[in-house]
C-alpha cells in the first residue's frame, strides 16, 4: 500500500505544478498584450494628431529600415514615396513615427512639387524593439503608409535612474 500512496502523491504534485505553471502563463499572456496595446494606442494617437481622421492606406510608401539592429542609438531610416511630383500630384509631407520611444513623432518633412523626388534618409534612436511607421500626405488629401517591426538588441533612449 505504501507504493500506491507514493504514486498518488507524486501525481498530485505533478498536477499542482502543471496547474500553477498554466495559471502563471495566463497571467503573463494577459500582461504583455495590455502593454503592447498601450504602445500601439500611443502610436495611433500620434499619427492621428498629425494627419487627423484620414484613413491610412497601404502602398505608395516604402519604409527602408533594418529588421534587426545591434544598437538602437543610430538606426538608418529611408522613406520613398511613389509620386510624379507634379503641381497636380505630389507629396505634401512625410512623417516617421515609432511605437515605444518617449516622443513617437520622429520627424516630419514638408515637400512640394519642386522637390523632384519624394524620398528622405535620416537616422533615429530606438528605445527598444518596436514598430516604425512612415506616413505620406498627398496633395489630393490621401494618406499612405508603410510600417516595419524592428528588433533592437541594445536599447537607446533610456532614462538614467541615477
Buried (B, 14 or more C-beta within 10 A) or exposed (E): EEEEEEEEEEEEEEEEEEEEEEEEEEEEEEEEEEEEEEBBEBBBEBBEEBBEEEEBEEEBBBBBBEEEBEEBBEBEBEBBBEBEBEEEEBBBBBBBBBBBBEEBBBBEBEBEBEBEEBBBEEEBBBBBBBBBBBBBBBBEEEBBBBBBEBBBEEBBBEEEEE
